[in-house]
Structure formats: structure tokens, C-alpha cells
């Protein structure tokens, strides 16, 4: 541990793991400095531990060469450089290896080249808190993998610096949340050096690889409603822009543990394409139904996704979907009824997926109390996302939907459950929460204005996070309603 104003000088220091979940640590606290030291955080095969390098407080990195799991990329637990506890951000001389870098809200600046020109091919993560990697100085930083950036991490460049993207142009670009050059934010697009073939060429980028600047996106969507029979089953729609791997689930029995009354005891799931054709189906997730786009058993893939349902009666489908419109339908086996949850999760790895799951909707029978319709969605990324949320009822009549909800209301809640916006009739804005101005003109300009004045709509500019849209009938009325969220960016 280095504290007060102590320095590591030009020492070479290594931290490794050992059995018993013990991690060796190199810690810089207070106003200490790494000086011109060479620091190593070694990988470990001894369980959940590894070497860790920590910069906290007002400490500085000097011109230190920081190696994280150098030469040991096959180890079970990678080494770690963690600057989340720093008060502002850290500059070091160089980074290399296959380990992890945790930024949090801080930026990590790299000024020169690692000795012996060793590249970095680990993972840089900020956990959605806004930290970026910065390349400053005249030395070359080489990234030799297209999965170095988690897609909430930004990149900062200055003139005269060189970031070498040393991976094949045939590999997808590494997705980043933002790109700033000499203090100026760059627009969305694909950036690389002269050899990359990228649409935007920067002299500060070298190698044949590229990065893709992409804004926040809608992802991981769900709707809870009361599933009946016939026209009153639950119908969820979503749009894919670019090839997307998703898992779609129909949840019923496990809602009991959350205190939801009358859960659907045995839901079934169908997936249809834009033509209405059935392309996949499932009843119980532990028994794959082969057919359509499903060619092999999916049970292990569902387990590995991290989204396996907790009850074997619940269905799930993993699908690789090209661009287009899709519909998921939830019914009860043998026409049973009850409350169910329809969900679509984006299975991108957070590194190089450039597709978008957008423009989501669910149609179901809206009742009272616990059986209103509740739609959830997540915004991922580093910046705000502009959306319009709608609650549609009377407009369903023109599509032959019987018993539409005559006068739907709409509420928007944040991840804490706080009400942040509401609306009854879209032509009359409800001021409050995040809504501070009349929205009628903005709703019309969005091209998603509801067709009936009794329907509700909210335009919101939302930070990354979890949100819930709740649809009810005025004065406790019931009927078939549609909750929708459209991406306006």
C-alpha cells in the first residue's frame, strides 16, 4: 500500500492471487504516485481471485507501465486494474495484457507505449457510469481485440496521439458509447485509420480495425398483463434493426413469488415474423420444439444465457433474427387464463453487437388492480434516449379488435418506482415530473401521434436505466389495450 505522498519510484511490483479467495493488491491511496514503476496484476487459476492494482483518492499513475494478465490469457480469473475509487481520473504510461479494467465514472488516460510493444486485449468496463479510455501523448497504444470496450465506454483522442486497432477489418468494429477528438464529440458512425476501410478516417487511429460509435438503445423489454382466450391473449411486438440474438420468454408460475395473484399456470409461446408466419414455438423451456428457425435443442443455450425460467412449465425461445417486425404470442395451455409476463432480452455480449431492438408494443386485455397492463423496457448506453410511449385503445377498432379499452391512461415510472410522467388524453399535456412543457406539437412531429384524442402519449428524453409504462382504463374501465414505446432517435 502506498499512501500520503509516497512513490513506487522505478520499482517492478507484481500482485497475484492465491488459494482461499485471497487477492494480492497494489494500492495507491491519498496523494501517492506510481512514478515510473512497472506494475503487474497477475491472473490466477486458484478460484475467484487474482492480482489487483487500485488507484484511489488523489493518487497519480505517473508514467507507470501497467501489465494486466500479461502472457497468461488462458487463466480462469484475469488480473484487474481498478480506478473506480479515484476522485477524478488516472493517467498512466501504458497498459497491456488480457485482464480487466474497471473505470466507473473515471477516465483512464494512457500516454506512451508498453515496453516491448505488448498490446492490450482485455476488457474495459465502466458499469454504465460514464468512464472513458483516453489516448494522450505521442506513444502508441495497441488494442488487439475487437471486444476491448464494453459498449457503455467512450473513447477520447487528442491530436498527435495514436491508438492502434490491431485486428482484422473482417471482424465487426468494437462498439463504443462516444468518441471525443480534441474536446469535440464526434457523430455516430464507424471510425478507423487509413487501412481500416472505415467510413470515417482519423489520423489518430491506426491498424486495420475500427470502432463503431453508437448511441443508447432500447433493450430488454417486458409486459405483464392478464392473459385470456381468443382475441384477448397477450400479443407482443418488437422490431429488430440488424441481426439480433434474443431470448423470448413467457412467464407465469414464477410470478407467485413476487406476490402476483392469479398467475398463468402453464403459458405457451409463439414467435411470428412480419408475414404472420409461425417461425418458432415452445411450451416448456426444458423441452425444445424443433421447427421453423429452431434446428437443434436449446436447453443448454437457454441455461447459458442467464435467462432460463425458474419453472419448467414456462416457455423460452432463443432466436437469431434478421431485421424486421416480430410478434410473440402468449396463451394458456388448454385455454387457461391468468397473469403472465412476456419478455424479450437482447443477448448481445456488450462488445461488438451493432443491431438494435426497438419500437416495442404489447396488446392485451386491461383489467383493474393487479391486472392492469405493465410494460417494462431498459435503455442501455451512455447518453439519453428520446422515446414516445403510447397507450392505445379506441384506435384498435379499425383493426377489428373487439372490446377495445375506451379511454386508456398512461403512467411512466423510473427504476425506483417513482412516477415521472403521466397522460390521459394526448392532446392535453399533463405537466409534472420530467414533463415541463406542452407536448402536443412534439407528439404530432414524432409521426406517432395516436389516432384518437382519448388515447395517451408521452415524449420523454430518458437517461440509461429501467422504466415501466402502466396502462389503465379511466374510472376502472376494462378492455383490450396496446402499450407501445418507439425510439425517436
N, C-alpha and C positions, 0 to 999 in steps of 0.2 A: 504494500500500500504506500503510495506517495501522497503526502498531504502538505498543508501550508504552502511554502514556495519551493519545495524540494524538486529535484530533477533526476531523470533517468540517465542524463548525460548521453554517452555513446555506447551504453551497455547493450548486450544482447540478452533478452529475457524471454523465457518460454513458459507458458502455462498449459497444463494438460489435465485430463480427468483421471479419476481412479475409481476402483470399486466402491460401492456404497453411496452412489449419488453425490459424490464429492467433486466439485469443480475447482481446479486451480485458477486463480484470478490475478490479473494485473490491474490495479485500481489507481486511478488518478483522481484525487479529491482536491477541494479548495482551489488554490492557485498554482498547483504543481504543474510540471510540464514533462512531456515525454522526450524533449530535447531532440537529439539525433539518434535515438536508440533504435534497435531492431527488435520488434515485438512479435511474438508468435503465440497464437491461440490454437492449440493442437486439437485434432479430432480425437474421439475416443470410441472404443468398442466395448466399454465396460458399463453399459446401461445408460441412463438418462443424465449424462454429464459430459463435459468437455472443457477445454480451456476457454476462458472468457477474459476479454480486455474491456475495461469500463472507463469512460470519461464522464466525470460528474462535476457539478458546481461550475467554477470558473477555470477549470484546468485547460491546458492547451496541448495540442498534439505536436507542435514544433515541426520538424522535418522527419519525423519517425517513419520508418518503413514497417508497415503492419501486415503480417502474414497470417491468414486465417485458413487453417487446414491445408497448408501448402504441402503438396506431394502426397496427400492421403485422402483423395476424394471418395474412396470406397468405404470409409468408416461409417459406423452407424449413427454417430452423433457429431455434427460438424462443429468446429470452433466458432466463436462468436465475438464480434465487435459490437458493443452496445453503448450508444451515446444518448439514450433516452433520458438519462438523469442529468444531462448538461443543461446549463441555464440559457444557452443561446445557440450553440453550434460549434463544430470542431473542424480544424484544418490539420491534416497530416501530410507527410511527404508522399506516401504511396500505399497502395493496397494490392494484395494478391492472394490467390488461393481459392478454395471451393467452399468456404464457410459462409456464415450468415452475418449480415449487418443490420442492426436494428436502429433506425433513425428516430422513431417517434415524431415529434414536431420539429426536430432539429435538422439542419443541413450538414452534410459531411463534404468538406472540400478537400480535393486531392491536388497536390501541386507539382509532383515530379514522377519519375519512373521508379518502379521497384527494382532493386538490384537483380542483375541477370535477366531483366526483361520478362519476369514471370507475370502472367495475366491473372485477372480476376474472373472466375466463372461460378461464383456462388450466387446467393440471393440477397437482394436489398429490400427491406420491408419497413414501412412506416406505420402500419396498422391503421391507415386512414387518417393519420394525424397531421399530414401535410409536409413531412420532411422530404428533402430532395438531395440528390447527388450533384455536386458541383465540380467541374474541372477547371482549375485555375493554373497559372504558371506555364512554363514552356515545356515541361516534361510530358511524356506520353503515357496515358492510362489506357491499358488494353483490356477490353471485355471480350472474352472468347466464347460466350454463350448468348443465345437469344432469349434466355429466361432469367437474366440477372435482375431485372426490375419487376417487382410486384406492380400491378397496374394502377396503384394509387400514388406511386412515387414519381416525382418530377425530376427533370434534368436541367442543370444550369451550366451554361458555357460562357466563356469570355474570349474575345479576340486574341489570337496568339496561342491559345491552349489547343491541345489535340486529344480527342477521345477516339481511340481506335476500336472499331466494331469488327472484331476479327472472327466473323462467322459467315457462312455461305449466303449469297444473295437468294439462293433457292429455299432457305429457311424463312419462316414468317418473321417480320420485323418484331423487335422487342417492344411491347406496348408500354408507354409512359403516360402519366397523367397530364404533364405540361412540359414545355420546353421554353426556356428563357435564354436569350442571347444578348449579352451586354445590357442587361436590365430590361429588355423588351420581350414581352410574351409573344411567342410565335403561334400562328394559327394551326388548326388541326391538319394533319397530313402525315406523309411518310418522308422522313429525313435521313440522309446519308451523305457519304463522301463521294468524290468523283467516280469511284469504282463500283458504287452500290447500285446504280440504276434507279435510285430513288427519285421521286418527283420533285423533291426539294433538296438541293445540294448545298452543303455548308463546308467551307474550308476547315472548320474546326472538327469535322468528323472524318475519320479515315477508315480503311478497311473496306470490305465488300458487304458488310451487314448494314442494317438500317434500324431506325426506331420509328414507332408509329405514335404520334400524339393524338390521344383520343380523350374526349370529354367524358363526364359522368354518364351513366346509363341506368335504365330501369332493369331490374333483375329480381329473381326470386319472388314470384307472385303467388298469392293465395286468396281464396274466397271461402267464407263459411256461410252456409245457408241451409234452410230446411228443404230436403230433397223429397219430392212427392213422386207421382207417377205421370205417365203420358207427357203432356206439354210442360209439366211442372217439375221435370228432372232438372239437375244443375248442368248448365252448359257454359263452359269457359272458353274464351277465345284469346289467342295471342298471335303476334306477328314476329317472324324471325327475319332479320336483315343480315345475310351472310350465314354460312354454315354454322350451326349451333348444336352442341350436345346438351341435352336436357334430361332431367328425370321428372316424370309426371306422376303424381300420387293422388289416390282417393282415400281420405282418412275418415274413419267413423268410430270404431270401438275405442280407440285410444283417447278420444275426446273426454271420456268419462273421468280420467284422472285430473282433468282441468275443471271439473265441476259443470260441464256442459250437459244439460238434460236431454233425453231422447236422442242419443246418437244413433246414426245409421248403423245397424248391426253388421251388415255384410255388403259393403259397397262394391260395385263393378266399375271399370274404367274403359272408355273407348277413346281412340285418337283418330280424328278425321282430317283430311287435307282440304285445300281450298275448294275442290270439286265436290266435297261431301263424301268422298270415298273413305271407307274404313281402312286405315293403314296399320293399326295395332290395337290390341285389346288385352285386358288382364282382369282376373277375378281376385286371386290370392297371389301375392307377390312371390311367394316361395315356390310357385308353380308357373313357369313361363308358358305362354301360349305362342307357339311358333306360327307365323303367318304375316302377310303384308311385308313390312320393313323389318320384322323381327325374324332373324335366321338362326339364332342359337340361344342356348339357355342363358338367362340374365341374372340368375340368383346371386352369383358371386359378384358380378358387376354392381348390382344394387347394394350389396353389403359394403363393397369397397367405396362406394360413392359417399358414404357418411349419411345418407338419407333413407336408409332402409326403414320401412314402417315397423312399429313395435308390436303390432298384432298381425298374425299370419293371414287373417281374413281380409286385410286391406290390400288393395292393388297398387302396383307400380310398374312403370314402363320407362326404360332408357332408350332414347332415340337420337340419332344424328340427323338433323333436319336442315334441308336447304332453305333458302329464302322463300318466304310465302306465309300464307294465313293458315292457322290450325285451330281446331276445335277439340276440346276434351269434354266428354260427357260422363257424368256420374249418375248411376242408377243404383237402386237397391235390388239385391237378388230376390227373385220371386215377388217383385213389385212391393217390397217393404219400403217404409218411409222413415225419415229421421234426419237429424242434423249431420251434415258432412262438411269436410274441408277438401276443396280441390286446390292442388298446388303444382306449380311449375318452377323447378330450380335449375339455374344455369350452372352447368358443370365445368365451365371453363376453369383453367388452372391458375388464373390470375396473372399470367405472364405474357402469353402471345395470342390470346384469343381476340380477334378484331370484329366479331359479329355482335349483333345487338338484339336483345329480346325486348320488344317494345309493343306499345299500343294494345293494352290488355283489357279484357272485358269478361264479365260473368253474368249470365241470365239465370234467375231462379225465382221461386215463389217467396215473396217477402211477407213475413208474418209479424207478430208482436213480441215484445220482451226479448228473451234469449234467441228468438228465431227470426230476428231481422237479418239483413244481408250485410256481411262484413268482408270487405276486400282489403287485402294487405299487399304492399309492394315495398321493395328495397331500392334505394338509389345508391349505386356504387361509384366511386371515383373520388376526385379531389375538389371538384367545383360544384356549383349549383346546377340543378336540372329544372328546366321550365316545363311544367306539365299542365294539362287540363283534366280535371276529374269531373265526371258527369253521372247523374242519376236519371235514367230514362224509364218512363212508364207509358204514358199515353201514345207516344210515337211507335210503340210496338204493334199497335192495332193495324197499321198499314201492311205489316208483315204476316198478318193472320194469327198473331199470338192471342189466345183467348184470355180474358180476365186480367188485363194489364193493371198495374198499380196506378191509380187515377191521379195522385198528387204526391210524388216522391220528394223527400227531403234528403239532404246530403251533409254529412259531417266529415271533417278531416282531422285526424289525431296524429300526434307525433309518437315517438318511441316510448315516452313516459306515460302515454295515455291522455296527455293534455289536449283539449280541444283547441286547434289553431285556426280553423276556418269553418264556416257553415254557410249553407244556402238553402232557400226553399224554392223560389222561382227565379230562374237565371236572369230575367230582365230587371230584377230588383236586387242589387248587391247588398249583402249583409256585412257591414263594416265591423271589424273586430279581429283580434289575434294578429295574423300576418296579413290580413286584408285591410289596407289603409285608404284605398281609392276605389271609385266606381269601376266595375269590371265589365260592364255591358259591351263597350266598344272592343275591349281585348278579347272577349269571348267570340264576338262576331268575326274579328280579324283572324282568329285561330283556325277558321274553317271547320270548327267542331261545335258550333252553336246548336243546342237542341232544337228540334223541330216544333216543340210545343212549349208555350210560356210557363206551363205548370212544372216543367222539368227543371232540374237543378244543375248548376255548373260552377266550378271554382277554378280559376287560373292561379297557380302557385309557383314561386321560384324557390325550390327546396334544396337545402343542404343534403349531403350524403347521410343516409340513415334509414330507419324503418318507419313506415307510415301506414295508417289504417283509414279507409273510407267506409263509412257506415250509411246504409240506405234504409230509411223508414218511410212508412206512409203517414201523411198528415192525419192527426186525430186517431191514430191507431188503425187506419185502414190497411187492408191487405191486398195482394195481387202480385202478378209477375212483374219484376223489375230488372233493370240492367244497370250494373255499375261498371264504369269504364275509366281508364286512365290512359291518356295519349301523351306521347313525348312531343313537345313543341320545338325542340332544338334541331 
